[in-house]
Amino acid sequence: MAESSNWTHLHAQVHRTLLYRQILPSTQRLLVAVSGGQDSLCLIKLLLDLQPKWGWDLAIVHCDHRWRSDSQASANHVEQLAKNWGISYYLETASDIPKTEAAARKWRYQALTEIAIAHNYPYIVTGHTASDRAETLLYNLIRGSGADGLSALTWTRPLLDFQLPILDIRLGNAGDNPNSQISADFRWENQDENSQSKIQNLKSKIYLVRPLLEITRLQTGQFCLEQKLPIWEDSTNQNLQYSRNRIRSELLPYLETHFNPKAQQALAQTAELLRADVEYLELAASELLQRAMSPIADSPQVNFQLPLKLNRPILREAPLALQRRAMRQLLQQILPSAPSFESVEKLTSLIVAPNRSQTDPFPGGAIGRVEHPSIILDLKF
């Protein structure tokens, strides 16, 4: 257990947040992602200090992208901190250096999920802050995102959308070598149905949690200074070739200087408000889609297999916002990749289009056509 420290305002704030939101239950095993930067150091120190009240079993995980010449030294630094605090430490090092921020993020979350499964940690905790939430909102706004993108970085979510490695053998002996490398490649066809079920069940019980979403980067930095935590500065955060770094270093300071000194908090609050709206709209759209879907021919089953029939009168009764969301949810199930705005608009337009209207092919070859009173989605032959 960590040494006791003075109870600060930040300790109290995070403790109240956890009590209110119930996102990290007591007595759970928590895998805390620590890069060595101020946000993650603030996070792990807060959790260590709150540990006596919550009874968690804490461990640190560090992901080395190999982007910097000092990345191994940074990993060693974090490992030494784990030893000083007397908690378990896991390291994952990229076999191939990620070429983009998106590729690094995908690899990082896959690695975190693999380690959580192998060592039985149902919660992965990250140090994302209100500042990260504000940056993400601006980043997605500039890219033309809707409310879903603007409300990104939620308090918690299940990690259901990342491919996992074959772990059935490692689960039995993973404790022998906590720093062993885990393959990032995964193929379902090498597993029997029973193995797939085991992995899927494990996967569905892992949650990503972000307890610091009401705390700014200024606050985490001040906390690290007061607690004398040894921050490892990440030089890539100063590289302005990355869009997020330009938002952090140039756009947000400009907004704070010329528009609102509390711009980060205001943007983070906007993301929080949008998140509640998005959750409600997604549920309402899902209910609309289920009511509008009909079985084809003699099949009694209603599912997302083509061909697929939609009831246009039911869809026409709904507001445009729900129509779009319902059509996007449908396309997410039948297209090989995430549907674009144009694809959603094409399908939505068929709700009021004349009889015999049809779309050009969607990615993967599906076509939507109007056969009054229905929309039929089927593959083009």
C-alpha positions as CSV (number, residue, x, y, z in Angstrom):
1,M,0.0,0.0,0.0
2,A,1.2,3.5,-0.8
3,E,2.4,5.8,1.9
4,S,-0.2,8.1,3.4
5,S,-0.3,11.6,2.1
6,N,-2.2,14.8,2.8
7,W,-5.8,14.7,1.7
8,T,-6.1,17.3,-1.0
9,H,-9.1,18.9,-2.8
10,L,-8.3,16.6,-5.7
11,H,-8.5,13.5,-3.5
12,A,-11.9,14.7,-2.3
13,Q,-13.2,15.5,-5.8
14,V,-12.2,12.1,-7.3
15,H,-13.6,10.3,-4.2
16,R,-16.9,12.1,-4.7
17,T,-16.9,11.4,-8.4
18,L,-16.5,7.7,-7.8
19,L,-19.2,7.6,-5.2
20,Y,-21.6,9.5,-7.4
21,R,-20.9,7.7,-10.8
22,Q,-20.2,4.2,-9.4
23,I,-17.7,3.6,-12.2
24,L,-15.0,1.8,-10.2
25,P,-16.6,-0.6,-7.7
26,S,-14.8,-1.4,-4.4
27,T,-12.5,-4.4,-4.0
28,Q,-12.0,-4.7,-7.8
29,R,-8.8,-5.4,-9.6
30,L,-7.8,-2.3,-11.5
31,L,-5.2,-2.1,-14.3
32,V,-4.0,1.5,-14.5
33,A,-2.4,2.8,-17.7
34,V,0.7,4.9,-16.8
35,S,2.8,6.6,-19.4
36,G,4.9,8.5,-16.9
37,G,3.3,11.8,-17.8
38,Q,1.6,14.1,-15.4
39,D,-2.0,12.9,-16.0
40,S,-1.3,9.3,-15.5
41,L,1.0,9.9,-12.5
42,C,-1.7,12.0,-10.9
43,L,-4.2,9.2,-11.6
44,I,-2.2,6.4,-10.1
45,K,-1.2,8.4,-7.0
46,L,-4.9,9.4,-6.4
47,L,-6.0,5.7,-6.7
48,L,-3.2,4.6,-4.4
49,D,-4.2,7.1,-1.8
50,L,-7.9,6.2,-2.1
51,Q,-7.1,2.5,-2.0
52,P,-7.7,2.1,1.7
53,K,-11.2,3.4,1.3
54,W,-12.1,1.3,-1.7
55,G,-10.1,-1.9,-1.2
56,W,-8.8,-2.1,-4.8
57,D,-6.1,-4.4,-6.1
58,L,-4.0,-2.0,-8.2
59,A,-1.5,-2.7,-11.0
60,I,0.4,-0.5,-13.5
61,V,0.6,-1.2,-17.2
62,H,2.9,0.7,-19.6
63,C,2.7,0.7,-23.4
64,D,5.9,1.5,-25.3
65,H,5.1,2.6,-28.8
66,R,8.9,3.0,-29.5
67,W,8.3,6.4,-30.9
68,R,11.1,8.1,-28.9
69,S,14.7,7.3,-28.4
70,D,14.1,7.4,-24.6
71,S,11.0,5.2,-24.7
72,Q,12.8,2.2,-23.0
73,A,14.2,4.5,-20.3
74,S,10.6,5.8,-19.8
75,A,9.3,2.3,-19.3
76,N,12.1,1.6,-16.8
77,H,11.1,4.7,-15.0
78,V,7.5,3.6,-14.7
79,E,8.6,0.1,-13.6
80,Q,10.7,1.6,-10.8
81,L,7.7,3.6,-9.6
82,A,5.6,0.4,-9.5
83,K,8.3,-1.2,-7.4
84,N,8.5,1.7,-5.0
85,W,4.7,1.5,-4.5
86,G,4.8,-2.3,-4.2
87,I,2.3,-3.0,-7.0
88,S,2.4,-5.2,-10.1
89,Y,3.8,-3.9,-13.3
90,Y,3.1,-5.0,-16.9
91,L,4.9,-3.8,-20.0
92,E,3.9,-4.1,-23.6
93,T,6.3,-3.0,-26.4
94,A,5.2,-2.5,-30.0
95,S,6.9,-5.0,-32.3
96,D,6.2,-2.6,-35.2
97,I,6.4,1.2,-34.6
98,P,2.8,2.6,-35.3
99,K,2.9,5.1,-38.2
100,T,0.0,7.3,-37.1
101,E,-1.8,8.4,-34.0
102,A,-4.8,6.3,-34.9
103,A,-2.7,3.2,-35.4
104,A,-0.9,3.8,-32.0
105,R,-4.3,4.2,-30.3
106,K,-5.6,0.9,-31.8
107,W,-2.5,-1.0,-30.8
108,R,-2.5,0.5,-27.3
109,Y,-6.1,-0.4,-26.5
110,Q,-5.6,-3.9,-27.9
111,A,-2.5,-4.4,-25.8
112,L,-4.3,-3.1,-22.7
113,T,-7.2,-5.4,-23.3
114,E,-4.9,-8.4,-23.9
115,I,-3.1,-7.9,-20.6
116,A,-6.3,-7.3,-18.7
117,I,-7.7,-10.6,-19.9
118,A,-4.5,-12.5,-19.3
119,H,-4.2,-11.3,-15.7
120,N,-7.9,-11.0,-14.8
121,Y,-8.3,-7.3,-14.5
122,P,-12.0,-6.4,-15.3
123,Y,-11.2,-2.6,-15.3
124,I,-8.7,-0.6,-17.3
125,V,-8.2,2.9,-15.9
126,T,-6.7,5.8,-17.9
127,G,-5.8,9.3,-17.0
128,H,-7.9,11.2,-19.6
129,T,-8.8,14.6,-18.3
130,A,-11.3,17.4,-19.0
131,S,-8.5,18.9,-21.2
132,D,-8.4,15.8,-23.3
133,R,-12.2,15.9,-23.6
134,A,-12.1,19.5,-24.7
135,E,-9.3,18.8,-27.3
136,T,-11.3,15.8,-28.6
137,L,-14.4,17.9,-29.0
138,L,-12.5,20.5,-31.0
139,Y,-10.7,17.9,-33.1
140,N,-13.9,16.1,-34.1
141,L,-15.8,19.4,-34.6
142,I,-13.2,20.5,-37.1
143,R,-13.4,17.2,-38.9
144,G,-17.2,17.6,-39.3
145,S,-18.3,15.1,-36.6
146,G,-21.9,15.0,-35.3
147,A,-22.9,14.8,-31.6
148,D,-21.4,11.3,-31.2
149,G,-17.9,12.5,-32.0
150,L,-18.3,15.7,-30.0
151,S,-19.3,13.7,-26.9
152,A,-16.4,11.3,-27.2
153,L,-14.3,10.2,-24.1
154,T,-17.0,8.8,-21.9
155,W,-16.6,8.0,-18.2
156,T,-16.8,4.3,-18.9
157,R,-17.4,1.9,-21.8
158,P,-17.1,-1.8,-22.4
159,L,-14.1,-2.7,-24.6
160,L,-16.0,-4.7,-27.2
161,D,-14.6,-3.4,-30.5
162,F,-11.0,-4.6,-30.3
163,Q,-9.6,-7.8,-31.8
164,L,-8.0,-10.0,-29.2
165,P,-5.2,-12.6,-29.4
166,I,-5.5,-16.3,-28.7
167,L,-5.2,-16.3,-24.9
168,D,-6.6,-19.7,-23.9
169,I,-3.1,-21.1,-23.3
170,R,-1.6,-18.0,-21.7
171,L,-4.5,-17.7,-19.2
172,G,-3.1,-20.7,-17.3
173,N,0.5,-19.5,-16.9
174,A,0.4,-15.8,-17.6
175,G,1.7,-15.0,-14.1
176,D,5.0,-16.7,-14.8
177,N,6.2,-13.7,-16.9
178,P,4.2,-10.5,-16.4
179,N,6.3,-8.7,-19.0
180,S,6.0,-11.3,-21.7
181,Q,5.2,-10.1,-25.2
182,I,1.6,-10.8,-26.5
183,S,1.0,-11.1,-30.2
184,A,-1.2,-8.3,-31.7
185,D,-2.4,-10.7,-34.4
186,F,-5.7,-12.6,-34.0
187,R,-7.6,-14.9,-36.2
188,W,-11.0,-16.4,-35.2
189,E,-10.7,-19.3,-37.7
190,N,-8.0,-20.9,-35.6
191,Q,-10.3,-21.2,-32.6
192,D,-13.2,-23.7,-32.1
193,E,-16.6,-22.4,-31.1
194,N,-16.1,-23.1,-27.4
195,S,-12.8,-21.1,-27.4
196,Q,-14.5,-18.2,-29.1
197,S,-17.2,-18.2,-26.5
198,K,-14.7,-18.2,-23.7
199,I,-12.7,-15.3,-25.2
200,Q,-15.9,-13.3,-26.0
201,N,-17.2,-13.8,-22.4
202,L,-13.9,-12.5,-20.9
203,K,-13.8,-9.6,-23.3
204,S,-17.3,-8.4,-22.5
205,K,-16.4,-8.1,-18.8
206,I,-13.6,-5.6,-19.3
207,Y,-14.4,-1.9,-19.0
208,L,-12.4,1.2,-19.8
209,V,-12.8,3.8,-17.1
210,R,-11.7,7.5,-17.0
211,P,-12.2,9.0,-13.5
212,L,-10.4,12.3,-14.2
213,L,-12.8,13.8,-16.8
214,E,-13.7,16.7,-14.5
215,I,-10.1,17.6,-13.8
216,T,-7.9,19.7,-16.1
217,R,-4.3,19.2,-17.1
218,L,-3.4,22.3,-15.1
219,Q,-4.8,20.6,-12.0
220,T,-2.9,17.3,-12.6
221,G,0.3,19.2,-13.1
222,Q,-0.1,21.2,-9.9
223,F,-0.9,17.9,-8.0
224,C,2.2,16.2,-9.3
225,L,4.2,19.3,-8.2
226,E,2.7,19.2,-4.7
227,Q,3.1,15.5,-4.3
228,K,6.7,15.6,-5.7
229,L,5.9,13.0,-8.4
230,P,8.7,12.5,-11.0
231,I,7.1,13.3,-14.3
232,W,8.7,11.9,-17.4
233,E,8.2,14.5,-20.1
234,D,7.1,13.1,-23.5
235,S,8.8,15.0,-26.2
236,T,6.3,13.9,-28.8
237,N,3.7,16.1,-27.1
238,Q,5.6,19.2,-28.4
239,N,5.6,17.9,-32.0
240,L,3.2,20.2,-33.9
241,Q,2.9,17.9,-36.8
242,Y,0.2,16.2,-34.8
243,S,-3.2,17.9,-35.0
244,R,-4.0,17.3,-31.3
245,N,-0.8,18.9,-30.2
246,R,-1.6,22.0,-32.3
247,I,-5.0,22.1,-30.6
248,R,-3.4,21.8,-27.2
249,S,-0.5,24.2,-27.7
250,E,-2.1,26.8,-30.0
251,L,-5.9,26.7,-30.4
252,L,-7.0,26.1,-26.8
253,P,-4.6,28.8,-25.4
254,Y,-6.0,31.2,-28.0
255,L,-9.6,30.5,-27.0
256,E,-8.7,30.9,-23.3
257,T,-6.9,34.2,-24.0
258,H,-9.4,35.8,-26.3
259,F,-12.8,34.2,-25.6
260,N,-13.1,32.3,-22.3
261,P,-10.4,31.7,-19.7
262,K,-12.3,28.5,-18.7
263,A,-12.7,27.2,-22.3
264,Q,-11.5,23.7,-21.4
265,Q,-14.0,23.3,-18.6
266,A,-16.8,24.7,-20.8
267,L,-16.0,22.4,-23.7
268,A,-15.8,19.4,-21.4
269,Q,-19.2,20.3,-19.9
270,T,-20.6,20.5,-23.4
271,A,-19.3,17.0,-24.2
272,E,-20.9,15.7,-21.0
273,L,-24.3,17.3,-22.0
274,L,-24.1,15.9,-25.5
275,R,-23.2,12.4,-24.2
276,A,-26.5,12.2,-22.3
277,D,-28.4,13.4,-25.5
278,V,-26.6,10.8,-27.7
279,E,-27.4,7.9,-25.3
280,Y,-31.1,8.8,-25.4
281,L,-31.2,9.3,-29.2
282,E,-29.3,6.0,-29.8
283,L,-31.8,4.1,-27.7
284,A,-34.8,5.8,-29.4
285,A,-33.3,5.1,-32.8
286,S,-32.7,1.4,-32.0
287,E,-36.3,1.0,-30.9
288,L,-37.5,2.7,-34.2
289,L,-35.3,0.4,-36.3
290,Q,-36.6,-2.7,-34.6
291,R,-40.2,-1.6,-35.2
292,A,-39.5,-0.8,-38.9
293,M,-37.7,-4.0,-39.8
294,S,-39.7,-6.9,-41.3
295,P,-38.8,-10.4,-42.2
296,I,-38.3,-11.2,-45.9
297,A,-40.4,-13.9,-47.6
298,D,-41.1,-17.0,-45.4
299,S,-38.4,-16.3,-42.8
300,P,-39.9,-15.5,-39.4
301,Q,-36.6,-14.0,-38.2
302,V,-35.9,-10.3,-38.2
303,N,-32.2,-9.8,-38.3
304,F,-29.5,-7.9,-40.1
305,Q,-29.0,-10.5,-42.9
306,L,-29.6,-9.3,-46.4
307,P,-32.1,-9.1,-48.0
308,L,-33.8,-6.8,-45.5
309,K,-37.1,-4.9,-45.5
310,L,-37.9,-1.6,-43.8
311,N,-41.4,-0.2,-43.2
312,R,-41.4,3.3,-44.7
313,P,-44.7,4.5,-43.0
314,I,-43.2,3.7,-39.6
315,L,-39.9,5.5,-40.4
316,R,-41.7,8.5,-41.8
317,E,-43.5,9.1,-38.5
318,A,-40.1,9.7,-36.8
319,P,-38.1,12.9,-36.7
320,L,-35.3,13.2,-39.1
321,A,-32.7,12.9,-36.3
322,L,-34.0,9.5,-35.4
323,Q,-34.4,8.4,-39.1
324,R,-30.7,9.2,-39.6
325,R,-29.6,7.4,-36.5
326,A,-31.7,4.3,-37.3
327,M,-30.3,4.1,-40.8
328,R,-26.7,4.5,-39.5
329,Q,-27.3,1.8,-37.0
330,L,-28.5,-0.5,-39.8
331,L,-25.6,0.3,-42.1
332,Q,-23.2,-0.3,-39.2
333,Q,-24.5,-3.9,-39.2
334,I,-24.4,-4.6,-42.9
335,L,-21.4,-2.6,-44.3
336,P,-17.8,-3.8,-44.1
337,S,-16.7,-0.5,-42.6
338,A,-18.2,2.5,-40.7
339,P,-20.8,4.2,-42.8
340,S,-20.0,7.7,-44.1
341,F,-22.4,10.7,-43.8
342,E,-23.1,10.3,-47.5
343,S,-24.1,6.6,-47.1
344,V,-26.5,7.4,-44.2
345,E,-28.0,10.3,-46.2
346,K,-28.5,8.0,-49.3
347,L,-30.5,5.4,-47.3
348,T,-32.4,8.0,-45.3
349,S,-33.6,9.7,-48.5
350,L,-35.4,6.5,-49.5
351,I,-37.8,7.0,-46.7
352,V,-39.7,9.7,-48.7
353,A,-38.4,8.9,-52.2
354,P,-40.8,7.9,-55.1
355,N,-41.5,4.3,-55.8
356,R,-38.8,2.4,-57.7
357,S,-36.1,4.8,-56.5
358,Q,-32.8,3.1,-55.6
359,T,-29.3,4.0,-54.4
360,D,-26.0,3.3,-56.1
361,P,-24.1,0.4,-54.4
362,F,-22.9,0.9,-50.8
363,P,-19.4,-0.4,-49.8
364,G,-19.7,-4.2,-50.0
365,G,-22.2,-4.1,-52.8
366,A,-25.6,-3.6,-51.1
367,I,-28.2,-1.5,-52.8
368,G,-31.3,0.1,-51.3
369,R,-34.5,0.4,-53.4
370,V,-38.1,1.5,-52.8
371,E,-40.8,-1.1,-53.3
372,H,-43.8,0.7,-51.8
373,P,-44.5,0.7,-48.9
374,S,-41.0,-0.7,-48.1
375,I,-37.3,-0.1,-48.5
376,I,-35.5,-3.3,-49.6
377,L,-31.8,-3.7,-49.0
378,D,-30.2,-6.4,-50.9
379,L,-26.9,-7.3,-52.7
380,K,-26.6,-6.2,-56.3
381,F,-26.3,-9.1,-58.7
